[in-house]
């Protein structure tokens, strides 16, 4: 039953030396609720041994396995995840942004059902055993029950983001009861799914201990649940707001779910209210640092226990050989032949770089902005800019690699654009990701225990601001306080109204200016701008573009990098051109200009069907009223714009 990846307390760490989740400590209150009536109470038919779930340690073992649901470097490089958005680009184009590239899968849509079954099993038996007196109702017991409520919510939020409408299953199903399984496969409207997730998070919040408790030093805590609740509520509120008038919301034209008896505006208001309330719980409890080094250190340390902004993080262990290659890969981008040539494969886009303000709080295009020095080269781009951009981007002169004995002085001179030049990968855009880099002696391509940041409090600041403005069309004193705090740390003039007044939406090189075919107002756009800048290279952007419905405007979209027209004159690029470098003849570097798919389609052209993931064919095949019946009789409906059938492309 014990996971190889998760350990619970310091004694186990010393004994087992395995990977675990660790949390810093703040003061917070603790409350505990009575046994929930929310879970279906019908008996389950399974093979759990009689007498199980009668000791807290048994619940703990079950919970440990669920931590694998949370992000991990073994599955995901946090610093390249935004290549699936307009923030970063890899050397190859993304199929997600090209028409007729995504197919309906043959199977595998409901890939978290095993974890979901485990959650339902534990909740049923643990709550039942507490009622019967077979399981002592202690804070520790309730902590583990709270964790399972959190993980069930986490699973359902993944499903909500992918599929929208989804079946709500609160009890374990009997595999032999075909009719019951068919009934359970019926999809519920997405607003009901979102409400179900929030209910589970309320149950988690009522049970989870705060970060100040010793038991949660290495586990989920109450603050995480509040933050996650704000994320879910804001996601659903914004989705329902901006996707109104489409088949992707309950009751919209062509919605495949049938008749919708609810009121979408009421639902939106409910979710915005929930987002604000839960975000405020975290934002008021955690004051973020005003030092840019603390911002950077959330993503380049081995131990994050002293960073009070980080609510949850994954620790790795060098002694136990549970590490990742991420840090080594960042160090290995340096060419040791005294050229200072670096390459990482991907890079930031021109669009993202241009979104950042100068320190006076002005957009780069503002006529009165004398701080902006243009984009002739990377040093000019970085002068007088938001520190989150400056510190997160490799610049000429930045230390890259000191060598295994910390005796080298490897500094960046230029970004490599030629694949395999000096045995390096090329950068796609010229703007190299520095976020996550640390000054250490980890050798190239070697493992290290670089920590993985999972939840941090500044998200609550941004969630509150956005929900507040969407709900009230104004900013209250809390929003203003949070916005000023974020800008202060970024080294940007704190008067955000100055930025709003100077904003010209027609000059912003940012998809987030749009929701559908409509420009948002300048205040809302600048809240979105702040979010984009705060989460540079943290994998948040794709979900934001989806919920804002900003990808409608990704038509004939060209991904671009730095100013090649100026850089092509530099001796090191003249040398690379002679060595075989081929680039576009555009002013700005276009990493995908040789891709036949991009050429054929005239750039990225997002297919609106991709706002939701198609449901795999096996779900329909196994949901016909008569076992083995025609899939056209299935009780499940496909997502808008997608056919029912494996390996088929979108219809629109």
C-alpha positions as a printed Julia matrix, in Angstrom:
652×3 Matrix{Float64}:
   0.0    0.0     0.0
   2.87   2.41    0.57
   3.84   4.67   -2.33
   7.52   4.78   -3.22
   7.2    8.49   -3.81
   5.59   9.86   -0.68
   6.49   9.9     2.98
   4.71  11.53    5.83
   6.88  12.55    8.72
  10.49  13.21    9.55
  11.03   9.8    11.09
   9.89   8.14    7.88
  12.13  10.44    5.89
  15.14   9.3     7.87
  14.19   5.66    7.56
  12.92   5.47    4.0
  14.78   8.35    2.29
  12.1    8.71   -0.37
  10.41  11.6    -2.2
   7.71  13.55   -0.38
   5.61  16.7    -0.27
   6.68  19.35    2.21
   4.99  22.55    3.3
   6.15  25.68    5.09
   4.33  26.9     8.18
   2.02  29.84    8.93
  -0.57  30.38   11.63
  -4.19  29.63   10.75
  -7.34  28.43   12.45
  -8.58  24.84   12.45
 -12.11  23.55   12.3
 -13.56  20.11   11.81
 -16.96  19.09   10.51
 -19.27  16.23   11.3
 -19.61  13.23    9.04
 -20.72  14.26    5.55
 -24.08  13.23    4.15
 -22.92  14.27    0.69
 -21.54  10.86   -0.22
 -23.9    8.19   -1.5
 -24.3    5.64    1.27
 -25.31   2.49   -0.59
 -23.1   -0.53    0.21
 -20.14  -1.16   -2.06
 -19.21  -4.55   -3.37
 -15.44  -4.85   -3.34
 -12.62  -6.93   -1.95
 -11.43  -4.59    0.78
 -10.56  -6.74    3.77
 -12.97  -6.56    6.66
 -11.51  -4.33    9.34
  -9.68  -2.01    6.94
 -10.04   1.79    7.28
 -10.22   1.4    11.04
  -6.86   3.0    11.84
  -5.53   6.42   10.75
  -2.41   4.76    9.36
  -4.55   2.77    6.91
  -6.12   5.98    5.65
  -2.69   7.57    5.44
  -1.37   4.78    3.22
  -4.33   5.19    0.88
  -3.79   8.96    0.72
  -0.09   8.65   -0.01
  -0.73   7.08   -3.39
  -2.92  10.0    -4.41
  -0.03  12.47   -4.21
   1.13  11.13   -7.55
  -1.76  13.11   -9.06
   0.13  16.32   -8.33
   2.76  17.69  -10.75
   6.17  16.06  -10.79
   9.32  16.71  -12.81
   9.27  13.08  -13.89
   6.12  13.82  -15.9
   6.44  17.49  -16.69
   9.16  20.12  -17.03
   7.47  23.12  -15.47
   9.74  25.54  -17.32
   8.79  24.33  -20.8
   5.11  23.6   -20.19
   4.09  26.99  -21.58
   5.27  25.9   -25.01
   1.66  24.74  -25.29
   0.64  28.41  -25.33
   1.6   31.75  -26.86
   4.11  32.44  -24.05
   6.84  30.08  -25.21
   7.73  28.13  -28.3
   9.51  24.87  -28.87
  11.46  24.01  -31.97
   8.42  22.16  -33.37
   4.92  23.61  -33.77
   2.07  22.55  -31.5
  -0.61  20.38  -33.09
  -3.14  21.87  -30.69
  -2.98  25.16  -32.61
  -3.25  23.65  -36.09
  -6.43  22.44  -37.82
  -7.07  18.75  -38.4
  -4.21  17.56  -36.21
  -6.06  16.3   -33.12
  -8.05  13.07  -33.42
 -10.7   11.38  -31.33
  -8.89   8.75  -29.29
  -9.92   5.11  -29.39
  -9.82   4.91  -25.6
  -8.37   6.47  -22.49
 -10.44   9.62  -21.89
 -11.38   8.68  -18.34
  -7.82   7.97  -17.28
  -8.29   8.9   -13.61
 -11.08   6.45  -12.84
  -8.85   4.16  -10.79
  -7.9    7.05   -8.53
 -11.51   8.19   -8.4
 -12.64   4.71   -7.38
 -10.06   4.73   -4.59
 -11.3    8.08   -3.33
 -14.92   6.95   -3.29
 -13.98   3.72   -1.52
 -12.06   5.44    1.24
 -14.72   8.08    1.81
 -17.5    5.51    2.04
 -15.77   3.18    4.47
 -14.0    5.81    6.57
 -17.13   7.88    7.11
 -19.19   4.76    7.76
 -16.63   3.44   10.25
 -16.6    6.73   12.12
 -20.38   6.56   12.44
 -20.18   2.96   13.67
 -17.38   3.77   16.1
 -14.89   1.51   14.34
 -12.6    4.43   13.4
 -11.62   7.04   15.97
 -12.66  10.54   14.91
  -9.41  12.43   15.5
  -7.78  15.41   13.83
  -5.43  12.99   12.09
  -8.31  10.9    10.78
 -10.09  13.98    9.51
  -6.88  15.24    7.86
  -6.69  12.13    5.69
 -10.39  12.26    4.84
  -9.89  15.9     3.9
  -7.03  14.95    1.62
  -9.19  12.45   -0.23
 -11.93  15.03   -0.69
  -9.25  17.33   -2.12
  -7.93  14.68   -4.48
 -11.41  13.79   -5.71
 -11.91  17.5    -6.45
  -8.52  17.61   -8.16
  -9.46  14.69  -10.42
 -12.78  16.25  -11.3
 -11.2   19.6   -12.12
  -8.92  17.85  -14.59
 -11.97  16.28  -16.18
 -13.88  19.58  -16.13
 -11.09  21.42  -17.94
 -10.81  18.71  -20.57
 -14.4   17.69  -21.17
 -16.73  20.24  -19.56
 -19.92  18.27  -18.85
 -19.04  15.08  -17.0
 -20.6   12.22  -14.99
 -20.63  12.76  -11.24
 -19.8    9.51   -9.48
 -19.74   9.52   -5.69
 -19.68   5.8    -5.01
 -17.76   2.83   -6.29
 -19.54   0.98   -9.07
 -19.89  -2.76   -9.44
 -18.23  -3.79  -12.69
 -20.8   -6.58  -13.13
 -23.79  -4.22  -13.01
 -23.87  -3.05  -16.61
 -27.06  -1.03  -16.31
 -25.74   0.89  -13.29
 -22.53   1.68  -15.11
 -24.42   2.95  -18.14
 -26.54   5.18  -15.94
 -23.44   6.47  -14.17
 -21.9    7.46  -17.5
 -24.54  10.1   -18.17
 -22.9   13.52  -18.27
 -23.97  16.31  -15.95
 -23.85  19.99  -17.01
 -20.45  21.54  -16.35
 -21.83  24.02  -13.8
 -23.08  21.09  -11.71
 -19.7   19.43  -11.99
 -18.0   22.64  -10.84
 -20.41  22.96   -7.91
 -19.64  19.36   -6.98
 -15.91  20.15   -7.0
 -16.45  23.15   -4.73
 -18.54  21.02   -2.37
 -15.71  18.51   -2.12
 -13.25  21.33   -1.46
 -15.52  22.67    1.28
 -15.41  19.22    2.85
 -11.62  19.24    2.5
 -11.32  22.74    4.02
 -13.44  21.69    7.0
 -11.1   18.78    7.74
  -7.6   19.71    6.59
  -5.24  21.08    9.19
  -3.54  24.43    8.6
   0.1   24.77    7.64
   0.96  25.57   11.24
   0.21  21.99   12.3
   3.08  19.5    12.46
   1.08  16.86   10.6
   0.78  19.08    7.52
   4.45  20.0     7.36
   4.7   17.47    4.56
   1.11  17.22    3.34
  -1.82  19.08    1.87
  -3.23  21.78    4.11
  -6.24  24.02    4.49
  -4.59  26.91    2.63
  -4.01  24.73   -0.45
  -7.68  23.79   -0.53
  -8.75  27.43   -0.32
  -6.4   28.38   -3.14
  -7.49  25.5    -5.32
 -11.13  26.34   -4.68
 -10.51  29.89   -5.93
  -8.85  28.48   -9.05
 -11.76  26.17   -9.84
 -14.42  28.8    -9.18
 -12.67  31.44  -11.28
 -12.12  28.98  -14.12
 -15.79  28.05  -14.27
 -17.04  31.63  -13.87
 -14.84  32.88  -16.68
 -15.62  29.91  -18.93
 -19.37  30.43  -18.55
 -18.95  34.18  -19.07
 -16.87  34.16  -22.22
 -18.2   30.99  -23.86
 -21.82  32.13  -23.6
 -23.63  31.86  -26.9
 -21.81  28.65  -27.84
 -22.56  24.96  -27.47
 -19.77  24.76  -24.88
 -21.95  26.04  -22.05
 -25.17  24.55  -20.68
 -28.18  25.97  -22.51
 -26.11  27.49  -25.3
 -27.2   27.08  -28.93
 -26.46  23.53  -29.98
 -25.51  22.41  -26.46
 -25.71  18.61  -26.71
 -26.87  18.19  -23.12
 -30.53  18.83  -23.88
 -32.63  21.21  -21.81
 -30.89  23.44  -19.28
 -33.13  24.57  -16.46
 -30.62  26.77  -14.69
 -29.71  30.43  -15.04
 -26.23  30.98  -16.37
 -25.89  34.49  -14.96
 -26.82  33.21  -11.51
 -24.22  30.49  -11.84
 -21.54  32.95  -12.92
 -22.25  35.21   -9.97
 -22.11  32.25   -7.6
 -18.72  31.11   -8.88
 -17.25  34.61   -8.81
 -18.41  35.06   -5.23
 -16.83  31.74   -4.27
 -13.61  32.61   -6.07
 -13.28  35.9    -4.21
 -14.09  34.46   -0.79
 -11.68  31.53   -1.01
  -8.88  33.57   -2.6
  -9.19  36.16    0.15
  -8.65  33.48    2.81
  -5.18  32.86    1.42
  -4.3   36.38    0.31
  -5.05  37.85    3.73
  -3.14  35.09    5.51
   0.02  35.25    3.38
   1.78  38.5     2.62
   4.07  38.01   -0.35
   7.66  39.16   -0.21
   8.59  42.41   -1.95
  12.0   41.05   -2.97
  12.45  39.77   -6.52
  15.0   37.22   -5.31
  12.29  35.58   -3.19
  10.11  35.39   -6.31
  12.89  33.68   -8.25
  13.8   31.41   -5.36
  10.39  29.76   -5.4
  11.58  27.83   -8.44
  15.34  27.35   -8.05
  15.84  25.84   -4.61
  16.17  22.36   -3.15
  14.32  23.3     0.02
  11.35  25.7    -0.04
  10.39  25.41    3.6
  11.56  28.95    4.37
   9.55  30.54    1.55
   6.26  31.47    3.17
   4.54  32.15   -0.13
   4.84  28.53   -1.25
   1.88  26.55    0.05
   2.84  23.16   -1.33
   5.95  21.82   -2.98
   7.51  18.54   -3.93
  10.87  17.7    -2.41
  13.36  15.36   -4.04
  16.19  13.51   -2.34
  19.74  13.22   -3.62
  20.55  10.57   -1.03
  17.62   8.42   -2.12
  18.42   9.06   -5.79
  14.95  10.49   -6.33
  15.83  13.49   -8.48
  15.25  15.09  -11.86
  17.33  16.17  -14.83
  15.83  19.65  -14.97
  18.63  21.53  -13.23
  21.32  19.68  -15.14
  19.59  20.46  -18.4
  19.59  24.13  -17.55
  23.3   24.01  -16.83
  24.07  21.99  -19.91
  23.0   24.77  -22.26
  26.45  26.39  -22.03
  29.09  25.87  -24.71
  32.44  25.52  -22.98
  34.52  26.61  -26.01
  34.71  30.19  -24.77
  32.02  31.41  -27.15
  29.29  31.88  -24.58
  26.87  30.21  -26.97
  23.81  28.81  -25.2
  20.76  26.91  -26.37
  17.84  25.22  -24.69
  15.44  24.16  -27.43
  12.59  26.52  -26.64
  12.24  30.11  -25.57
   9.92  32.99  -24.77
   7.91  34.55  -27.57
   8.02  38.14  -28.71
   4.36  38.42  -27.72
   5.09  37.57  -24.1
   8.19  39.73  -23.85
   6.34  42.75  -25.23
   3.54  42.38  -22.68
   5.84  43.35  -19.8
   5.83  46.99  -18.7
   8.78  49.26  -18.08
   9.47  50.17  -14.46
   7.55  53.44  -14.78
   4.38  51.41  -15.28
   3.96  52.21  -18.97
   3.47  49.84  -21.91
   6.42  49.79  -24.25
   4.5   51.6   -27.02
   3.35  54.56  -24.89
   4.47  57.76  -26.69
   5.81  59.26  -23.46
   7.73  56.12  -22.48
  11.4   57.13  -22.59
  12.42  54.09  -20.54
  11.87  51.59  -23.34
  15.03  51.22  -25.39
  13.63  49.11  -28.21
  14.34  45.53  -29.25
  17.54  45.88  -31.25
  19.12  43.34  -28.91
  18.37  41.45  -25.71
  20.15  43.94  -23.39
  18.05  46.78  -24.82
  14.86  44.75  -24.41
  15.67  44.14  -20.75
  16.56  47.72  -19.77
  14.14  49.3   -17.29
  11.73  46.37  -17.52
   9.59  44.46  -15.06
  12.03  42.43  -12.95
  10.06  39.24  -13.47
  11.06  39.38  -17.13
  14.62  40.5   -16.48
  15.38  37.83  -13.89
  13.57  35.06  -15.79
  15.46  35.56  -19.08
  19.07  34.75  -19.93
  20.94  37.88  -21.0
  24.47  38.39  -22.3
  26.74  38.44  -19.28
  24.53  36.21  -17.16
  26.28  33.33  -15.42
  25.26  30.04  -17.01
  27.73  27.42  -15.82
  30.61  27.36  -13.3
  31.78  23.84  -13.94
  31.7   20.76  -11.74
  34.19  22.3    -9.32
  32.64  25.79   -9.41
  35.87  27.05  -10.99
  34.61  28.21  -14.38
  33.12  31.52  -15.45
  30.69  30.43  -18.14
  28.62  33.45  -19.15
  26.16  33.91  -21.96
  27.28  35.87  -25.0
  24.64  34.83  -27.52
  21.8   32.38  -28.11
  22.47  29.43  -30.38
  20.14  29.21  -33.4
  21.79  26.31  -35.24
  20.82  22.81  -34.14
  23.8   20.71  -32.94
  26.2   23.66  -33.19
  28.93  22.93  -30.63
  26.74  19.94  -29.63
  24.01  22.27  -28.38
  20.29  22.39  -28.98
  19.12  25.56  -30.63
  16.82  28.08  -29.05
  13.54  28.59  -30.87
  13.13  32.29  -30.2
  16.39  33.77  -28.9
  14.8   34.57  -25.53
  16.07  31.79  -23.26
  14.29  30.7   -20.09
  16.35  31.49  -17.0
  13.62  30.84  -14.47
  14.57  27.78  -12.44
  18.31  28.26  -12.99
  20.48  28.06   -9.87
  24.15  28.68   -9.27
  25.43  25.21   -8.43
  27.95  22.6    -9.5
  25.44  20.14  -10.91
  27.12  18.71  -13.98
  25.42  18.87  -17.37
  22.77  16.2   -17.87
  23.13  15.1   -14.24
  20.34  14.67  -11.71
  19.59  16.99   -8.81
  16.9   17.4    -6.13
  15.49  20.68   -7.5
  12.17  21.32   -5.74
   8.9   21.5    -7.66
   6.65  24.37   -6.59
   2.97  23.33   -6.79
   0.86  26.05   -5.13
   1.85  29.6    -4.17
  -0.1   32.37   -2.51
   0.31  35.06   -5.15
  -2.15  33.14   -7.31
  -4.78  33.99   -4.72
  -3.99  37.69   -5.22
  -4.59  37.39   -8.95
  -7.65  35.19   -8.62
  -9.26  37.69   -6.26
  -8.5   40.67   -8.51
  -9.92  39.03  -11.61
 -13.06  37.69   -9.92
 -13.65  41.03   -8.2
 -13.52  42.97  -11.44
 -15.62  40.44  -13.36
 -18.28  40.49  -10.65
 -18.33  44.17   -9.68
 -16.85  45.94  -12.72
 -14.66  47.73  -10.22
 -11.79  47.0    -7.87
 -12.25  46.98   -4.11
  -9.56  47.89   -1.59
  -8.35  44.3    -1.34
  -7.8   44.06   -5.09
  -5.93  47.34   -5.09
  -3.73  46.18   -2.22
  -2.94  42.89   -3.92
  -2.16  44.53   -7.26
   0.2   47.04   -5.69
   2.02  44.24   -3.82
   2.61  42.28   -7.04
   3.92  45.34   -8.87
   6.14  46.39   -5.99
   7.97  43.07   -6.06
   8.29  43.32   -9.84
   9.96  46.73   -9.51
   7.11  48.37  -11.42
   5.5   51.69  -10.43
   2.62  50.72   -8.14
  -0.02  53.04   -9.6
  -1.76  50.55  -11.89
  -4.23  53.22  -13.0
  -1.37  54.9   -14.82
  -0.9   51.7   -16.8
  -4.6   51.38  -17.54
  -4.81  54.97  -18.78
  -1.8   54.47  -21.07
  -3.04  51.18  -22.52
  -4.04  51.07  -26.18
  -5.59  47.67  -26.78
  -5.03  47.93  -30.53
  -1.27  48.04  -29.9
  -1.09  45.1   -27.5
   0.54  42.01  -29.02
  -1.47  39.69  -26.79
  -4.31  37.24  -27.49
  -5.71  38.01  -24.03
  -6.96  41.36  -25.33
  -9.82  39.29  -26.73
 -12.59  37.09  -25.41
 -14.22  35.58  -28.46
 -14.64  38.36  -31.01
 -14.85  41.1   -28.41
 -12.07  43.2   -26.94
 -12.18  43.3   -23.16
 -11.89  46.65  -21.4
  -8.51  48.08  -20.45
  -8.76  47.32  -16.74
  -9.61  43.68  -17.26
  -6.88  43.34  -19.85
  -4.29  44.73  -17.44
  -5.39  42.24  -14.8
  -4.79  39.54  -17.42
  -1.45  41.15  -18.24
  -0.42  40.99  -14.58
  -1.3   37.31  -14.48
   0.72  36.57  -17.6
   3.75  38.37  -16.22
   3.53  36.82  -12.74
   3.38  33.26  -14.05
   6.09  33.47  -16.7
   7.36  29.93  -17.42
   5.02  28.25  -14.92
   2.57  26.5   -17.25
  -0.52  28.56  -16.38
  -1.13  30.29  -19.71
  -2.93  27.63  -21.77
  -5.74  27.24  -19.24
  -6.13  31.02  -19.11
  -6.43  31.32  -22.89
  -9.02  28.54  -22.91
 -11.22  29.93  -20.17
 -11.01  33.48  -21.56
 -11.92  32.19  -25.04
  -8.95  34.11  -26.39
  -7.93  31.49  -28.95
 -10.74  32.52  -31.31
  -8.29  35.16  -32.48
  -5.48  32.73  -33.19
  -5.9   32.96  -36.95
  -2.92  33.05  -39.33
  -0.91  33.53  -36.16
   2.85  33.65  -36.46
   4.97  32.75  -33.45
   7.95  35.08  -33.24
  11.09  35.59  -31.22
  13.75  38.28  -31.05
  14.68  40.89  -33.65
  16.53  38.87  -36.27
  16.77  41.79  -38.65
  19.21  43.41  -36.22
  20.9   40.31  -34.88
  21.77  38.82  -38.29
  24.58  41.38  -38.56
  26.4   40.03  -35.5
  29.6   38.06  -36.26
  28.52  34.95  -34.39
  25.31  34.71  -36.45
  27.17  35.41  -39.68
  29.31  32.44  -38.65
  26.23  30.29  -38.02
  24.7   31.3   -41.36
  27.88  30.15  -43.05
  27.65  26.89  -41.1
  24.16  26.2   -42.44
  21.72  28.22  -40.35
  18.45  28.83  -42.2
  16.04  31.45  -40.87
  12.96  33.28  -42.09
  13.29  36.55  -43.93
  10.92  38.23  -41.48
  11.99  40.99  -39.11
  11.46  38.76  -36.09
  12.74  35.21  -35.78
  10.01  32.7   -36.68
  10.88  29.28  -35.26
   8.31  27.32  -37.27
   8.66  28.96  -40.67
   9.98  25.78  -42.32
   7.15  23.58  -41.0
   4.97  22.39  -43.87
   1.97  22.39  -41.53
   2.53  26.01  -40.58
   3.21  27.04  -44.18
   0.11  25.25  -45.48
  -2.12  26.82  -42.85
  -0.58  30.28  -43.01
   0.48  30.08  -39.36
  -1.37  28.81  -36.32
  -5.16  28.54  -36.82
  -6.92  27.28  -33.74
  -9.89  24.96  -34.27
 -12.67  25.95  -31.87
 -13.56  22.3   -31.28
 -10.28  22.09  -29.36
 -11.6   24.26  -26.55
 -12.88  20.91  -25.24
 -11.21  17.52  -25.62
 -13.15  14.88  -27.58
 -14.4   11.91  -25.61
 -12.76   8.69  -26.7
 -14.71   6.1   -28.64
 -14.67   3.45  -25.9
 -16.87   5.6   -23.67
 -19.67   5.51  -26.25
 -19.18   1.84  -26.97
 -19.57   0.95  -23.3
 -22.55   3.23  -22.66
 -25.24   1.81  -24.89
 -28.46   0.81  -23.07
 -28.09  -2.68  -24.49
 -24.67  -4.19  -23.96
 -22.81  -4.26  -27.26
 -25.47  -2.11  -28.91
 -25.08   0.5   -31.61
 -23.0    3.46  -30.41
 -25.65   5.81  -31.79
 -27.83   4.74  -28.85
 -25.2    5.65  -26.25
 -26.36   7.74  -23.3
 -23.18   9.81  -23.7
 -22.97  12.78  -26.06
 -19.82  13.96  -27.79
 -18.33  17.41  -27.25
 -19.27  20.14  -29.73
 -17.47  19.96  -33.05
 -16.29  16.36  -32.65
 -17.54  13.13  -34.24
 -18.21   9.85  -32.47
 -15.54   7.55  -33.83
 -11.91   6.73  -33.21
  -9.15   8.48  -35.17
 -11.48  11.08  -36.67
 -10.75  14.8   -36.85
 -12.85  17.73  -35.68
 -15.91  18.61  -37.74
 -15.25  22.35  -37.56
